[in-house]
């Protein structure tokens, strides 16, 4: 019921001719309307004539009346709090007293809600100093006074009012109040959650210095925050310091440090942590093993990852969905699909339900291997189990279809995705556009990407690079350079692939000066030319008969720490063959085979024709 309707109803029930003059009399009448003899009966309404004569003294008398039930006091508070009449001022002293009553009645949630209004609410909140002085004045029971301050400390933390929270903490310490570590944990977690990190470290130091009963739970929160800030060695020093004070780290503390060192690929430090765990007889849990397996995979030590997993199983530690997800993801990524499926079957046998991430990892591996029918079967199995297909999985499948030249299947999947309410994002559109380019359907690719941008989907570097590559192949360098200039001016910043698209386009059209200028610009911007950059330039030089310059570029490749690929060798050998330089071409052909690259029959025919030129 709104305040206006409430007062209209009251006027019909209560006469307004007599207005009591005594504060006590008004308080008595209001209290009487708030006292219910039967809890099942609704509250009586308070006459407007009484409310219009309210003052702080009357409010205090009502709320301090022990005969008025707490629920009725809260009802009275709500009437005053929601009433727009500025004359109905809420009295802070009375409300503090109500908070104390709520604590005494063990109604902690209602007490916290009221403290939220007292300390935080707009146009109503009061500074802590005012609240503290009144709590000290009205709190007759020291235990209740401590609890009020403790709850207020949590209220400030929950509302990211860290400065006021620290003020309460200092007040409690100076007053000799016992500080509950659980409340400090609320403050630490709130600080961590809102990236209030530096003050978090300072606060923990105060906890230690002031003699708060610090446990491993507080310590682990701080160590976790330090690791996320990259201050891993400092975190380790803090752990050792606190261990010396009797706060021993547990497996979660150690795991936090292991995780940080694994992300740095510092396996030496990881080993030191493991030694410390063994010394302190802290047993590994499944999360420890998961982190160790991640470290092995990230370092390319695949056999070690399997050994760690086997050790975990031998110790009777059951793998969870996270460790299986990690193993399946990495094996799929590395193309070890047989092992990925073994783990997938093992997971199901152990009663662990595979999630979308696991299905996505296996589908990714199958798509990468070109096994699109198997990927489609797995997608159907996933859907039959009620697991939603997410955007990433759709994109993965579309990419697989596009790389196999099955563009129509990719478009069909895009339609299915849209029917499910998933709008194709920039990645989905880029994938299909790239597939269209592979099939030489450049006009369709341009329409797709330009239409995407017109619909308000922001292009990324792949979008721009794809369009630039199309325009270069068409010989439309004006449009290609316009897009390139737009990238440099507005972003995203052109990357090596973008430069390569332009360099390749210029090289194939004989614009070698422009191509070399772009390579120089790359270097100036800190982008190092890769093997594709060199291959494009070599190809261009060979096409237009400047084979010596091409050979100089070819010899520069290993000096830059790069390895020529099959296309690089083919371009150089073809260039030498066309010039009749068969001895050099055959030497390069042999070097290519020694490098483990298998040429096609066309290249050998080119070599044979070079011998014919020499003979003629």
C-alpha positions in Angstrom: 0.0 0.0 0.0 1.4 3.4 -0.9 1.9 6.1 1.8 -0.9 8.3 0.4 -3.5 5.5 0.3 -2.3 4.4 3.8 -3.1 7.9 5.3 -6.4 8.2 3.5 -7.5 4.9 5.1 -6.4 6.0 8.5 -8.4 9.2 8.4 -11.6 7.2 8.0 -10.8 5.1 11.1 -9.3 7.6 13.6 -10.8 11.0 14.5 -8.5 13.9 14.2 -10.2 16.4 16.4 -8.1 15.7 19.5 -4.4 16.2 19.2 -2.4 15.1 22.3 0.1 17.6 23.6 2.3 15.3 25.6 5.2 13.4 23.9 4.6 10.5 26.3 0.9 10.5 25.3 1.6 10.5 21.6 4.3 7.7 22.0 1.8 5.7 24.1 -0.9 5.9 21.5 1.5 5.0 18.6 2.9 2.1 20.7 -0.6 0.9 21.4 -1.4 0.8 17.6 1.8 -1.2 17.1 1.2 -3.8 19.8 -0.7 -6.8 18.5 -2.3 -9.0 21.2 -2.7 -11.7 18.6 0.2 -12.3 16.1 -2.3 -13.4 13.5 -4.0 -10.0 13.6 -2.9 -7.2 11.2 -1.3 -4.1 12.7 -3.6 -1.2 13.5 -3.0 1.9 11.5 -1.3 4.9 13.0 -3.4 8.0 12.9 -2.0 10.8 10.7 -2.6 13.3 13.6 -0.1 11.3 15.7 2.5 11.1 12.8 2.2 14.8 12.1 3.4 15.5 15.7 6.3 13.2 15.7 9.7 14.4 17.0 12.9 12.5 17.9 11.9 12.1 21.5 8.6 10.4 20.5 10.3 8.1 18.0 12.8 7.1 20.7 10.0 6.4 23.2 8.2 4.2 20.7 11.2 2.2 19.5 12.5 1.7 23.1 9.2 0.5 24.4 9.9 -3.2 25.2 6.2 -4.0 24.8 6.3 -3.1 21.1 7.4 -6.2 19.2 10.5 -5.9 17.0 8.5 -6.7 13.8 6.2 -3.8 14.7 9.2 -1.5 15.3 10.4 -2.4 11.9 7.0 -1.6 10.4 7.1 1.8 12.1 10.6 2.4 10.7 9.4 1.5 7.2 6.5 4.0 7.5 8.9 6.8 8.4 11.6 5.7 5.9 9.3 5.6 2.9 7.3 8.7 3.8 8.0 11.7 1.6 7.0 14.2 4.3 10.2 15.9 5.4 8.8 16.7 8.8 8.9 13.0 9.7 12.6 12.9 10.4 14.2 9.6 11.4 16.1 9.8 14.6 19.6 8.2 14.5 19.8 7.5 18.2 16.4 5.7 18.1 17.5 3.6 15.2 20.8 2.6 16.8 18.8 1.5 19.7 16.6 -0.6 17.4 19.7 -2.2 15.8 20.8 -3.2 19.3 17.4 -4.7 20.0 17.6 -6.7 16.8 21.0 -8.1 17.7 19.7 -9.0 21.1 16.8 -10.9 19.5 19.4 -12.6 17.2 17.7 -11.1 14.1 21.0 -10.5 12.3 19.8 -10.2 8.7 17.3 -7.5 9.7 20.0 -5.8 11.8 22.3 -5.8 8.8 19.6 -4.4 6.5 19.0 -1.6 8.9 22.7 -0.9 9.3 22.9 -0.7 5.5 20.4 2.1 5.5 22.0 3.9 8.4 25.5 3.8 6.9 25.1 3.6 3.1 21.7 4.8 1.9 21.6 8.0 -0.2 20.1 11.0 1.6 20.0 9.0 4.8 23.5 7.6 5.5 25.4 8.8 8.6 29.1 9.0 9.1 30.7 6.3 11.2 31.8 8.6 13.9 28.1 9.6 14.6 27.0 5.9 14.6 29.9 4.8 16.9 29.3 7.5 19.5 25.6 6.6 19.8 26.3 2.9 19.9 28.7 3.5 22.7 26.1 5.7 24.5 23.1 3.4 24.1 24.7 0.0 24.0 24.1 -1.3 27.5 25.6 -4.8 26.8 29.3 -4.8 25.7 28.8 -8.0 23.7 26.0 -6.3 21.6 28.2 -3.2 21.1 31.0 -5.4 19.6 28.6 -7.3 17.4 27.1 -4.0 16.0 30.5 -2.7 15.1 31.5 -6.1 13.6 28.4 -6.1 11.4 29.0 -2.4 10.4 32.5 -3.4 9.4 31.0 -6.0 7.0 28.4 -3.6 5.7 31.1 -1.2 4.6 33.1 -3.9 3.0 30.1 -5.3 1.1 29.4 -1.8 -0.3 33.1 -1.2 -1.3 33.4 1.5 1.3 36.9 0.4 2.2 38.0 3.7 3.9 35.0 3.6 6.3 35.5 -0.1 6.9 39.1 0.6 7.9 37.9 3.3 10.2 35.6 0.8 12.0 38.5 -1.7 12.2 40.8 0.9 13.8 38.1 2.0 16.2 37.5 -1.6 17.3 41.2 -2.2 17.8 41.6 1.0 19.8 38.6 0.2 21.9 40.0 -3.2 22.7 37.2 -5.1 20.9 37.8 -8.6 19.7 38.0 -8.6 15.9 36.5 -11.7 14.2 38.8 -13.0 11.4 35.6 -14.0 9.5 34.7 -10.3 9.2 38.2 -9.6 8.0 37.8 -12.2 5.4 34.7 -10.4 4.1 36.8 -7.3 3.8 39.7 -9.1 2.1 37.4 -10.8 -0.4 35.6 -7.6 -1.2 38.9 -5.9 -1.8 40.1 -8.7 -4.1 36.8 -8.8 -6.0 36.9 -5.1 -6.7 40.7 -5.0 -7.5 41.4 -2.9 -4.4 44.6 -4.9 -4.2 47.3 -2.6 -2.6 45.1 -1.7 0.4 44.3 -5.4 0.7 48.0 -6.1 1.5 48.2 -3.2 3.9 45.0 -4.5 5.7 46.4 -8.0 6.1 49.5 -6.5 7.7 47.3 -4.6 10.1 45.5 -7.9 10.9 48.8 -9.6 11.7 50.2 -6.6 13.7 47.0 -6.1 15.7 46.9 -9.7 16.7 43.8 -10.8 14.8 43.6 -14.6 14.9 44.8 -15.0 11.3 44.3 -18.4 9.7 45.4 -20.0 6.5 42.1 -18.9 4.9 43.0 -15.2 5.1 46.6 -15.9 4.1 45.5 -17.8 1.0 43.3 -14.9 -0.1 46.2 -12.5 0.1 48.6 -14.9 -1.6 46.2 -15.5 -4.4 45.8 -11.7 -4.9 49.6 -11.2 -4.9 50.0 -14.0 -7.5 47.4 -12.4 -9.8 49.4 -9.1 -9.5 52.6 -11.0 -10.6 54.2 -10.7 -7.2 54.7 -14.4 -6.9 58.0 -14.4 -5.1 56.7 -11.9 -2.6 53.7 -14.2 -2.0 56.0 -17.1 -1.4 58.0 -15.0 1.1 54.8 -14.1 2.9 53.8 -17.7 3.1 57.1 -18.7 4.6 56.9 -15.7 7.1 53.4 -16.7 8.2 54.5 -20.4 8.5 57.1 -19.1 11.0 54.3 -17.5 12.9 52.4 -20.7 13.1 50.0 -20.2 10.2 50.8 -23.3 8.1 49.8 -23.2 4.4 47.3 -25.9 3.2 47.0 -27.5 -0.2 45.0 -24.6 -1.6 47.8 -22.1 -0.6 50.4 -24.3 -2.3 48.2 -24.7 -5.4 47.9 -21.0 -5.7 51.7 -20.7 -6.0 52.0 -23.7 -8.3 49.4 -22.1 -10.6 51.4 -18.9 -10.7 54.7 -20.6 -11.5 53.0 -22.9 -14.1 51.7 -19.8 -15.9 55.3 -18.5 -15.9 56.5 -21.9 -17.1 58.9 -21.8 -14.2 59.0 -25.6 -13.5 62.0 -25.3 -11.3 60.0 -23.2 -8.8 57.1 -25.6 -9.1 59.5 -28.4 -8.0 60.5 -26.4 -5.0 56.9 -26.0 -3.9 56.3 -29.7 -4.3 59.3 -30.4 -2.1 57.9 -28.0 0.5 54.6 -29.8 0.4 56.2 -33.2 0.9 58.3 -31.8 3.8 55.1 -30.5 5.5 53.2 -33.7 4.6 50.6 -31.8 2.6 49.0 -34.2 0.2 48.3 -33.3 -3.4 44.7 -33.1 -4.4 43.1 -33.3 -7.9 43.7 -29.6 -8.5 47.4 -30.0 -7.7 47.7 -32.7 -10.3 45.7 -30.7 -12.8 48.1 -27.8 -12.5 51.1 -30.1 -12.8 49.6 -31.7 -16.0 49.0 -28.2 -17.4 52.6 -27.3 -16.7 53.8 -30.4 -18.6 51.6 -29.8 -21.6 52.6 -26.1 -21.7 56.3 -27.0 -21.7 55.8 -29.6 -24.5 56.4 -32.5 -22.1 53.5 -34.7 -23.2 54.9 -37.9 -21.8 55.4 -36.3 -18.4 51.8 -35.1 -18.4 50.6 -38.7 -18.9 53.0 -39.9 -16.2 51.6 -37.3 -13.7 48.0 -38.4 -14.6 48.9 -42.0 -14.1 50.5 -41.2 -10.7 47.3 -39.4 -9.7 45.2 -42.4 -10.6 47.6 -44.8 -8.8 47.2 -42.8 -5.6 43.5 -43.3 -5.7 42.7 -39.7 -6.5 39.7 -39.6 -8.8 40.0 -37.3 -11.8 37.3 -34.7 -12.1 35.8 -33.0 -15.1 38.5 -30.3 -15.0 41.5 -32.7 -15.3 39.8 -34.7 -18.1 38.9 -31.5 -19.9 42.6 -30.5 -19.8 43.9 -33.8 -21.0 41.3 -34.1 -23.8 41.8 -30.5 -24.9 45.5 -30.8 -25.2 45.5 -34.2 -26.9 42.9 -32.8 -29.4 44.9 -29.7 -30.0 48.0 -31.8 -30.7 46.1 -34.1 -33.0 46.3 -37.1 -30.7 42.7 -38.0 -31.4 43.0 -41.7 -30.4 44.2 -40.7 -26.9 41.5 -38.0 -26.7 38.8 -40.5 -27.4 40.3 -43.0 -24.9 40.1 -40.3 -22.2 36.6 -39.3 -23.4 35.4 -43.0 -23.0 37.2 -43.3 -19.6 35.5 -40.1 -18.4 32.0 -41.5 -19.2 32.8 -44.9 -17.6 33.7 -43.1 -14.4 30.3 -41.4 -14.4 31.6 -37.9 -15.1 29.3 -36.0 -17.4 31.3 -34.3 -20.2 30.5 -30.6 -20.5 30.3 -28.3 -23.5 34.0 -27.5 -23.2 35.1 -31.2 -23.5 32.8 -31.8 -26.5 34.1 -28.6 -28.0 37.7 -29.7 -27.6 37.1 -33.1 -29.3 35.1 -31.5 -32.1 38.0 -29.0 -32.6 40.4 -31.9 -32.9 38.2 -33.7 -35.4 37.7 -30.6 -37.5 41.5 -29.9 -37.4 42.0 -33.5 -38.7 39.3 -32.9 -41.4 37.0 -35.6 -40.0 33.9 -33.6 -40.4 31.4 -36.5 -40.3 32.8 -37.6 -37.0 32.6 -34.1 -35.7 29.0 -33.9 -36.9 28.1 -37.1 -35.1 29.6 -35.8 -31.9 27.6 -32.6 -32.2 24.4 -34.6 -32.6 25.3 -36.7 -29.5 26.0 -33.6 -27.5 22.6 -32.1 -28.4 20.8 -35.4 -27.7 22.2 -35.2 -24.1 20.7 -31.7 -23.7 24.0 -29.9 -23.7 23.7 -26.5 -25.5 26.0 -25.9 -28.4 27.7 -22.6 -27.9 29.1 -20.0 -30.3 32.6 -21.4 -30.1 31.6 -24.9 -31.2 29.5 -23.5 -34.1 32.5 -21.4 -35.2 34.8 -24.4 -34.9 32.6 -26.6 -37.1 32.1 -23.8 -39.7 35.9 -23.4 -39.8 36.3 -27.1 -40.4 33.8 -27.2 -43.2 35.4 -24.1 -44.8 38.9 -25.6 -44.8 37.5 -28.7 -46.5 35.9 -26.5 -49.1 32.4 -27.4 -47.9 31.1 -23.8 -47.9 27.4 -24.8 -48.3 27.6 -26.9 -45.1 29.1 -23.9 -43.3 26.3 -21.7 -44.5 23.7 -24.4 -43.3 25.3 -24.4 -39.9 25.2 -20.6 -39.8 21.5 -20.8 -40.4 21.0 -23.4 -37.6 23.0 -21.2 -35.3 20.7 -18.2 -36.1 17.6 -20.3 -35.5 19.0 -21.1 -32.0 19.1 -17.4 -31.3 22.9 -17.1 -31.6 23.8 -14.1 -33.9 27.0 -14.8 -35.9 29.8 -12.8 -34.5 32.8 -11.3 -36.2 34.7 -14.6 -35.9 31.9 -16.6 -37.6 31.7 -14.1 -40.5 35.5 -14.1 -40.9 35.6 -17.9 -41.0 33.0 -18.1 -43.8 34.6 -15.2 -45.7 37.9 -16.9 -45.5 36.3 -20.1 -46.8 34.7 -18.2 -49.7 38.1 -16.8 -50.6 39.6 -20.3 -50.6 36.9 -21.2 -53.1 37.6 -18.0 -55.1 34.2 -16.6 -54.3 35.6 -13.2 -53.6 32.5 -11.1 -54.3 30.4 -13.1 -51.9 33.1 -12.7 -49.2 33.2 -9.0 -49.7 29.4 -8.8 -49.5 29.4 -10.8 -46.3 32.0 -8.7 -44.5 30.7 -5.4 -45.7 27.1 -6.4 -44.7 28.4 -7.5 -41.3 29.9 -4.0 -40.8 26.8 -2.3 -41.9 24.9 -4.3 -39.3 27.1 -2.8 -36.6 29.4 -5.7 -35.9 32.8 -4.2 -35.4 35.5 -5.6 -37.7 38.8 -7.0 -36.3 42.2 -7.4 -37.9 41.2 -10.6 -39.7 38.2 -8.8 -41.3 40.4 -6.0 -42.6 43.2 -8.3 -43.7 40.7 -10.6 -45.6 39.3 -7.6 -47.5 42.7 -6.1 -48.2 43.8 -9.5 -49.6 40.8 -9.7 -51.9 41.3 -6.2 -53.2 45.0 -6.9 -53.8 44.2 -10.1 -55.8 41.8 -8.0 -57.8 44.5 -5.4 -58.4 42.4 -2.7 -56.6 45.3 -1.3 -54.6 43.5 2.0 -54.1 40.8 0.3 -52.0 43.3 -2.0 -50.3 45.4 1.0 -49.2 42.3 2.9 -48.1 41.4 0.1 -45.7 45.1 -0.2 -44.6 45.1 3.5 -43.8 41.9 3.2 -41.9 43.4 0.5 -39.8 46.5 2.6 -39.0 44.3 5.6 -38.1 41.3 4.0 -36.3 42.4 0.5 -35.5 42.8 -2.4 -35.2 46.5 -2.1 -35.7 47.8 -3.9 -38.8 49.7 -7.0 -37.9 52.2 -9.1 -39.8 49.5 -11.0 -41.7 48.0 -7.7 -42.9 51.3 -6.5 -44.2 51.9 -9.8 -45.9 48.6 -9.5 -47.8 49.7 -6.2 -49.3 53.3 -7.4 -49.9 52.0 -10.5 -51.7 49.6 -8.4 -53.8 52.3 -5.9 -54.8 54.8 -8.7 -55.5 52.6 -10.6 -57.8 51.7 -7.5 -59.8 55.4 -6.5 -60.2 55.2 -3.6 -57.9 58.4 -4.7 -56.1 59.5 -1.2 -54.8 56.1 -0.8 -53.0 56.5 -4.4 -51.6 59.9 -3.7 -50.2 58.8 -0.4 -48.7 56.1 -2.2 -46.8 58.7 -4.7 -45.5 60.7 -1.7 -44.3 57.6 -0.2 -42.7 57.0 -3.5 -40.9 60.4 -3.4 -39.3 60.0 0.3 -38.3 56.8 -0.7 -36.4 58.5 -3.6 -34.6 56.9 -6.3 -36.7 59.4 -8.9 -37.9 59.0 -10.2 -41.5 58.2 -14.0 -41.4 58.7 -16.8 -43.9 55.5 -15.7 -45.7 56.9 -12.2 -46.2 60.1 -13.5 -47.7 58.2 -16.1 -49.8 56.0 -13.4 -51.4 59.1 -11.1 -52.2 61.1 -14.1 -53.6 58.1 -15.1 -55.7 57.7 -11.6 -57.1 61.4 -11.2 -57.9 61.5 -14.6 -59.7 58.3 -13.8 -61.7 59.9 -10.6 -63.1 63.3 -12.1 -63.7 65.4 -10.6 -60.8 66.5 -14.0 -59.6 69.8 -12.7 -58.0 67.8 -10.4 -55.7 65.5 -13.4 -55.0 68.5 -15.5 -54.0 69.7 -12.8 -51.7 66.4 -12.8 -49.9 66.4 -16.6 -49.8 69.8 -16.7 -48.1 68.6 -14.1 -45.6 65.9 -16.4 -44.3 68.1 -18.7 -42.1 70.1 -15.7 -40.9 66.8 -14.3 -39.5 66.1 -17.5 -37.6 63.4 -18.6 -40.1 63.0 -21.8 -42.0 61.9 -21.8 -45.7 58.8 -23.9 -46.4 57.8 -25.9 -49.5 56.3 -22.8 -51.2 59.5 -20.8 -50.6 61.7 -23.6 -52.1 59.3 -24.0 -55.0 59.3 -20.3 -55.9 63.1 -20.1 -55.8 63.7 -23.4 -57.7 61.2 -22.3 -60.3 62.9 -18.9 -60.7 66.3 -20.5 -61.2 64.9 -23.1 -63.6 63.3 -20.4 -65.8 66.7 -18.7 -66.0 68.3 -22.0 -67.0 70.4 -22.1 -63.8 69.8 -25.9 -63.5 72.8 -26.7 -61.3 71.7 -24.2 -58.6 68.1 -25.3 -59.0 69.0 -29.0 -58.5 71.2 -28.2 -55.5 68.3 -26.4 -53.9 66.0 -29.3 -54.8 68.2 -31.7 -52.9 68.4 -29.3 -49.9 64.6 -29.2 -49.9 64.3 -33.0 -49.7 67.0 -33.2 -47.0 64.9 -30.7 -45.0 62.0 -33.3 -45.1 59.9 -31.4 -47.6 58.2 -33.4 -50.4 57.9 -31.6 -53.8 55.2 -32.3 -56.3 55.6 -33.6 -59.8 55.1 -30.1 -61.3 58.3 -28.9 -59.7 60.3 -31.8 -61.0 58.9 -31.1 -64.5 60.1 -27.5 -64.1 63.6 -28.7 -63.3 63.6 -31.1 -66.3 62.6 -28.2 -68.6 65.5 -26.2 -67.2 67.9 -28.9 -68.4 66.3 -28.6 -71.9 67.0 -24.9 -71.9 70.6 -25.4 -71.1 71.0 -28.0 -73.8 69.4 -25.8 -76.4 
